[in-house]
């Protein structure tokens, strides 16, 4: 089936099953009060994704409305004992960190650890080969799956079989668009999507 465009997905309701199965990394009162459709300048993302060990900062903008208004600031930089981590800050909350991810060890290309706003380990994102990834919450429960498509540049996040977030390249506007169902934690969706796009974890050992 054709995937909805990110903008369309951001207007779709989560199913009852999805509501029951969804998890949060941030309490809903900390989610920004904006429609969950966002854009990122593709070039800024590409520089960090391509550069071996590259560090830098970019903004995630509100996708609706004429003015490019940043909602989050994302930094890729050393953090704690990690030489390279991805941190999401809320612009409206005076730059408070909302979530963070980092490879579980310097030589591990398969697994990323996800941390909450208190820098506590929240879960792991694990590459399973063939552009498939899972997010497990601490205690090993699988809470999300991600499926990428190298040809189309799309990445979808699912709760069970339900697509709850999509990122896609909009070549005309040189943007990456992210659409999220409104009842889903946008910070958890962004940390999952951006971790895959920037760190590109790969399980090279498993058959495709």
N, C-alpha and C positions, 0 to 999 in steps of 0.2 A: 504493500500500500504506500501511496505517496505520503511523505512526512509533511505535516503542516509547516508553514513558514514560521520562523521564530515569533514574528509579530502576532500571527494568528494564535499561536499556542498560548501567548500571554493573556488571551481573552477566554481561554477554555477552563472550565471548572474541573477540579480534581474529582475523581470518582469516589464513591463511598469507601471502596476497598483501599484506595490510595490514602484517603483521610485517616483510615484506621492504621495503615502501615507506615505513614510518613514519620520521619525523625527530624529533630532540629539540632543544629550545632549552636544556634543563637535563639534566645527566647523571642517570640513574635513581636513583643513590644520594642525590640531593638532593630527590627527590620525597617528599612527606610520606607517612608510613606509615599512611595512613588509607584507608578505602574511598572510591573516587572518585565520590561522590555528595555534592553540596554545595548549600547554600541561601544566598540573599542576600535581605535585606529589600527588597522591591520599591520601597518609598517612597524609600529611600536612593539606589537606583540611578536612579530617576526624576528626582530633584532634580538630579543631575549631568547626566543625559541631556537634560533640558529646558532647563536654565539655560545661556544663551549665555555661555560663558566661566566657568561655575561651577566652583569648586574645592571639594574636600572629601575625606573618607576614609570608607570603609565596610569591614565585615568579610565574608569568605566563610566560612561555617560548615560544619562537618561535618553532613551531612544525616541521619546515622544515630545513634541514641542520644538519650536524653531531654534531655540538657544541650546548650545551644547553645555549642559550643566553636569559637572562631575558628581557622581553619587558615591563612588569608592575610588580610593587610590590604592594601586597595587604595586608593591615593591618586591623585587627579586634581589636578595642581598644576604650576607652572612647573618646568622641568627643563632644565638646560643652556641652549641658545639657544631652546628651545621655550616659548612662553608657556603652553602647556597640554599636559601629557603624562599618561599613565596608567601608574602604577608598581605592581607586585605585590611585596609583601614577605612572606617566610615568618615567621609568628609564632614557630614553634619554633626558628628560626635567628636569634634576637635581632634580628629586623627586617631581615635581609639582603635586598637587592633581588634578585629572581629574573628579572624581565623587565620591559620597558617598551615603550610605543608612543607615537608622537606624529605629528601631521600632518607630511608632508614639508616643507611651507612654510605660512605663515600663511594664504595665500589658496587653498590646495589642499584641496578637499573630497573628493577622489577617492582619495587615496593616504595611507596611514599607514606610517611606518617602524617596524619592530620591532627592539628591541635586547635583547641577552642580559644576563646578570648582570654581565658585565664592561663594560657600556655600549658594546659593539661592535655595529655594525649586523649583524643576523641575516637580515633579509628585509623584504618589504613586503606590506601588505594593500591590495588594489586593488578598488575598487567597480566593478562591470561593468554596473550598471543593473538594475532589476527585482529588487532585494533579493538579487542574486548578487554574491559576492565571491570573490577568489582570494588565496591567500597564496603568494608566490614567495620562495624562498630566494635569498640573494645569488647572483648568477650566473643569475638569471631562471628557474630551474627551478620549475615549479608543484608545490607539495607538498600543498596543501590547497585545498578549495573550501568556501565557506559559502553556505547558502541560507536566506533568511529568509522568514517568512510573516507579513505585517502583520495578517492576520485572526486567526490563532491565537496570535500572539506567540511562535511557535516559531522557533528558529534551529538549524540542523543543520550539523555540520562533517563533511566527508567526506575520506577518502583514496581517490582513484579513485572508485568507485561505492559504497564502503562507508561507512555512517554510523558515525562514531567518537565523536561527542559531540553532545549535544542540550541546549539550554536552553529552558525553557518557563515560562510564568506559572502559578503555582498560586494562583488567586484566593481560594480558601477560606482559605489561610494567609498571603495577602498576601506571597508569596515568589516569587522566581525560582529555579527548581531547575535544577541543572546535573548531568547524568550523563555519565560518560566511560568508555569501555572501559578496563579496568585496564592493558593493556599500552601505552597511549598516554600521551605526556607531558602531564600535567594542566596544567602551567604554560603550555605552548604553546596548549592548548585554551582556557584561561581568558583569556590575553592576546588571542587571536583573537576569542572571543565578546564579551568586555567592550569591546574596541575598537569593534566594530560597534554594540553596544548604547549605548555612551556617546558616541562621536564621530559615529555614524550617517553614515558616508561615503556620498556619493551621486554617481553619474555621471549628471548631468542631460542630458548631450549625447547619450548613446547611446540608441538606440530601446529601449523596454521589451521 
